[in-house]
Amino acid sequence: MRSSQPESEREFVFDTLLQYLVSKWGVENALPPEAPPIDFFIGISYGMTRTNLTVATERITRLTAEMARAQQAPIIISCCEYLFRGAAFSEWQLRHRIFETFRVRYYRAGDMNNSMQESRQILKCVSEHGLPTRHIGIVTGIGHSRFVSERYGKLFPNSKITITCVPFDSEYQPDHPAWIQRGPWRWLFAHVARQILYHVRGEKMADMQHWVPKA
C-alpha cells in the first residue's frame, strides 16, 4: 500500500534529520582574534571526476587559497590517485591553477589513496620543508571534520588546529568515481564507519580505500 505522506514531505523530514545529524557530528572551530598567525593551511582532497575537480575539492581549494592569501601562509595538499589512472596528476594541475590565480605559496605532498595516507604525506611534507607548526589551519568538509580533528590533533599534538568546513552537500555528488560518495546517507555512514575503524585498526587503515566501480 502506498504511503499517504507526500513525497516532498518525506524528503523534508529526511533532509532535516540529515542536517541535524551532520551538525552534531561535525567539528568546526572559529579562528579566535587572539590566536597566533597560521603557519600553513591544509586543503583536504575529495578527488576529482574524469573532467573536473569534485565540488568539495573545488570549494576547499578556493576557500583555502582565500584564507592563505589573507594570512600570507603557504598551503599543503595531497592529491588522490586511486580514482582512475592519472587522477592525482590531473587534480594537481587543476588545483595548481587556482593557487596561481590567488598568488599563494603552496607545497604538493605525496599522492595518497585515503585519508590516513593523506595525513602521513602532509606530515612528511611539513618535516621535509621544516615548516613551523604552532598554528595549523585545515579546510575540509563538515562530515569529514571529526576525523580530521582527531587525526591531525594526534599528528601535531603541540599545535593549535583551526578547522574550517565547507557544507556537507559539497561532499557527495552523483558522478563521483567512488560509489560511496554519490549520496548523502551513504557518505555520512562512511564517516561514522571510518571513525570506528580508526579506533579499532589505527594506522592499519592506511591500506584501505573506497570502492570505485569500473567505468
Backbone torsions as a table, in degrees:
resi	resn	phi	psi	omega
1	MET	NA	135.8	-177.7
2	ARG	-73.9	143.4	177.9
3	SER	-69.0	142.5	178.0
4	SER	-82.1	-11.7	179.8
5	GLN	-73.6	125.6	-179.0
6	PRO	-58.5	145.0	-179.9
7	GLU	-56.3	-42.5	-178.0
8	SER	-64.1	-34.3	179.7
9	GLU	-70.6	-40.8	177.2
10	ARG	-63.5	-41.4	178.3
11	GLU	-61.5	-39.8	179.0
12	PHE	-62.6	-43.1	-180.0
13	VAL	-62.6	-46.4	-179.2
14	PHE	-66.4	-39.9	178.4
15	ASP	-64.0	-41.0	178.8
16	THR	-64.2	-43.0	178.5
17	LEU	-63.1	-43.0	179.6
18	LEU	-60.8	-47.2	-179.7
19	GLN	-61.1	-38.9	179.4
20	TYR	-64.5	-47.4	-179.0
21	LEU	-62.8	-41.8	179.2
22	VAL	-64.2	-40.4	-179.7
23	SER	-64.0	-34.2	177.8
24	LYS	-77.3	-29.1	-176.8
25	TRP	-81.0	-36.8	-172.0
26	GLY	-69.6	156.6	178.2
27	VAL	-130.1	117.3	178.6
28	GLU	-145.1	132.0	179.6
29	ASN	-127.0	128.6	-178.0
30	ALA	-69.5	153.2	178.4
31	LEU	-75.4	111.4	-178.7
32	PRO	-71.0	147.6	-178.2
33	PRO	-58.5	-32.8	-175.6
34	GLU	-88.6	1.6	-177.3
35	ALA	-67.6	146.7	176.1
36	PRO	-65.8	159.3	178.8
37	PRO	-57.7	147.4	178.4
38	ILE	-74.2	130.5	-178.1
39	ASP	-77.9	-37.0	174.6
40	PHE	-162.5	159.8	177.8
41	PHE	-110.6	149.7	172.6
42	ILE	-116.4	124.8	176.4
43	GLY	-105.4	105.1	-175.8
44	ILE	-65.1	145.0	-179.2
45	SER	-99.6	137.5	170.0
46	TYR	-115.4	18.8	176.3
47	GLY	75.4	-161.7	-179.7
48	MET	-150.7	160.7	170.2
49	THR	-80.8	-174.5	-179.6
50	ARG	-72.5	-10.3	-177.7
51	THR	-123.6	-27.7	-173.8
52	ASN	-142.3	162.3	168.7
53	LEU	-61.5	146.2	172.8
54	THR	-64.3	162.9	-179.2
55	VAL	-56.4	-44.8	-178.9
56	ALA	-63.2	-47.5	-179.0
57	THR	-61.5	-41.3	178.9
58	GLU	-61.8	-50.1	-177.6
59	ARG	-66.0	-41.8	179.2
60	ILE	-63.6	-42.7	-179.6
61	THR	-61.9	-45.2	-179.1
62	ARG	-69.0	-42.0	179.7
63	LEU	-66.5	-40.8	177.3
64	THR	-61.3	-42.8	-180.0
65	ALA	-63.7	-41.0	178.5
66	GLU	-61.8	-46.0	-178.4
67	MET	-68.7	-39.7	179.8
68	ALA	-65.2	-39.3	178.6
69	ARG	-64.3	-41.7	179.5
70	ALA	-65.3	-36.1	-178.2
71	GLN	-90.7	-8.8	-175.4
72	GLN	55.1	46.6	-178.7
73	ALA	-121.5	151.7	178.7
74	PRO	-77.4	168.3	179.7
75	ILE	-121.3	143.5	172.2
76	ILE	-120.5	133.2	174.1
77	ILE	-134.9	154.7	171.6
78	SER	-126.1	133.1	-173.9
79	CYS	-99.5	149.6	-173.8
80	CYS	-89.5	123.3	-172.2
81	GLU	-105.5	-14.6	-169.5
82	TYR	-84.7	-11.6	-172.8
83	LEU	-65.5	-37.3	174.5
84	PHE	-168.8	164.7	-178.5
85	ARG	-60.2	126.8	178.9
86	GLY	83.2	7.8	-176.3
87	ALA	-62.5	-44.3	-176.7
88	ALA	-63.6	-42.4	-179.7
89	PHE	-66.1	-42.0	178.9
90	SER	-64.4	-41.8	177.8
91	GLU	-61.8	-43.9	-179.7
92	TRP	-60.9	-43.8	-179.8
93	GLN	-58.3	-44.5	-177.2
94	LEU	-71.2	-40.0	179.4
95	ARG	-72.1	-36.9	176.6
96	HIS	-57.1	-42.5	179.5
97	ARG	-61.7	-40.1	178.9
98	ILE	-64.9	-44.6	178.8
99	PHE	-61.5	-39.7	178.6
100	GLU	-64.6	-37.9	178.4
101	THR	-62.7	-39.0	-179.5
102	PHE	-84.6	-8.8	179.3
103	ARG	57.5	52.1	178.0
104	VAL	-114.2	158.5	175.8
105	ARG	-82.6	148.3	-177.6
106	TYR	-155.4	155.8	176.5
107	TYR	-127.1	140.3	174.0
108	ARG	-101.4	110.3	173.8
109	ALA	-75.3	172.0	179.1
110	GLY	-61.2	158.7	-179.2
111	ASP	-72.7	163.7	-174.6
112	MET	-146.7	169.2	178.9
113	ASN	-123.6	-3.1	175.7
114	ASN	-164.9	176.3	-174.9
115	SER	-66.2	-32.2	177.2
116	MET	-65.0	-47.5	178.4
117	GLN	-63.5	-38.1	178.8
118	GLU	-58.2	-47.0	-179.1
119	SER	-65.2	-37.6	178.2
120	ARG	-65.4	-42.9	-179.4
121	GLN	-64.4	-38.3	179.5
122	ILE	-69.3	-41.4	176.2
123	LEU	-59.5	-42.7	178.8
124	LYS	-63.2	-41.2	179.6
125	CYS	-64.1	-43.0	178.0
126	VAL	-59.4	-43.7	-179.5
127	SER	-66.4	-44.2	-177.8
128	GLU	-62.6	-35.7	-176.9
129	HIS	-97.2	0.5	176.8
130	GLY	61.3	37.9	-177.3
131	LEU	-76.6	140.6	174.9
132	PRO	-67.2	153.0	-174.5
133	THR	-131.4	29.5	179.3
134	ARG	-64.1	-42.2	-176.1
135	HIS	-141.2	120.4	-176.8
136	ILE	-117.4	132.3	175.7
137	GLY	-104.3	130.5	179.5
138	ILE	-123.1	131.6	176.3
139	VAL	-113.5	124.7	-176.1
140	THR	-149.3	-174.0	173.5
141	GLY	-88.4	152.3	-176.6
142	ILE	-61.7	-34.7	179.2
143	GLY	-67.5	-31.2	-176.8
144	HIS	-88.7	-8.4	-168.8
145	SER	-67.3	-31.2	-179.5
146	ARG	-65.1	-45.5	177.2
147	PHE	-63.1	-44.5	-179.2
148	VAL	-59.0	-44.6	-179.3
149	SER	-61.1	-45.7	-177.8
150	GLU	-72.0	-44.7	-176.0
151	ARG	-66.0	-49.7	-177.7
152	TYR	-74.3	-26.1	172.8
153	GLY	-64.0	-33.2	177.4
154	LYS	-74.2	-40.2	-179.1
155	LEU	-72.3	-31.4	-179.2
156	PHE	-125.6	69.3	-171.9
157	PRO	-65.5	-21.7	-177.6
158	ASN	-101.7	11.7	-176.3
159	SER	-104.3	148.2	166.9
160	LYS	-81.1	127.0	-178.6
161	ILE	-119.0	122.2	177.9
162	THR	-109.1	125.0	-177.4
163	ILE	-110.3	127.4	175.4
164	THR	-117.8	137.2	-172.1
165	CYS	-121.2	146.0	166.5
166	VAL	-91.6	159.3	-175.2
167	PRO	-63.0	156.8	-178.2
168	PHE	-61.6	-35.4	-178.0
169	ASP	-69.8	-5.0	172.6
170	SER	-82.0	-20.3	-167.6
171	GLU	-81.7	-16.6	-178.9
172	TYR	-131.0	153.2	177.0
173	GLN	-160.6	149.1	-171.4
174	PRO	-65.1	-21.0	-179.3
175	ASP	-103.9	17.3	177.5
176	HIS	-66.4	136.3	179.7
177	PRO	-57.8	-35.7	179.2
178	ALA	-83.0	124.0	-174.5
179	TRP	-55.5	-42.0	-173.0
180	ILE	-70.6	-14.5	178.8
181	GLN	-98.5	22.2	-178.8
182	ARG	-99.7	-5.9	-179.4
183	GLY	-149.4	155.6	-172.8
184	PRO	-67.8	-44.3	-175.1
185	TRP	-71.7	-41.2	178.8
186	ARG	-66.5	-32.8	-179.6
187	TRP	-73.5	-36.9	174.9
188	LEU	-63.7	-42.1	176.9
189	PHE	-58.5	-40.8	-179.9
190	ALA	-61.0	-39.5	178.6
191	HIS	-64.3	-44.1	179.7
192	VAL	-64.8	-44.6	-179.8
193	ALA	-62.4	-40.7	178.9
194	ARG	-61.0	-42.1	-178.2
195	GLN	-63.6	-40.9	178.4
196	ILE	-65.6	-46.7	-179.8
197	LEU	-62.4	-34.6	179.3
198	TYR	-62.6	-39.0	179.4
199	HIS	-75.3	-27.1	-178.8
200	VAL	-86.3	-47.7	-173.1
201	ARG	-99.7	-22.9	179.6
202	GLY	60.9	-130.2	-176.1
203	GLU	-64.9	-18.6	178.6
204	LYS	-67.0	-13.7	176.9
205	MET	-65.3	-15.7	-176.6
206	ALA	-63.8	-14.2	-179.4
207	ASP	-98.3	12.2	-177.9
208	MET	-107.2	158.3	174.4
209	GLN	-158.7	162.0	-180.0
210	HIS	-72.7	152.7	178.8
211	TRP	-76.2	132.1	177.1
212	VAL	-116.6	112.8	178.5
213	PRO	-61.1	148.8	177.2
214	LYS	-66.8	138.0	-177.9
215	ALA	-68.4	NA	NA
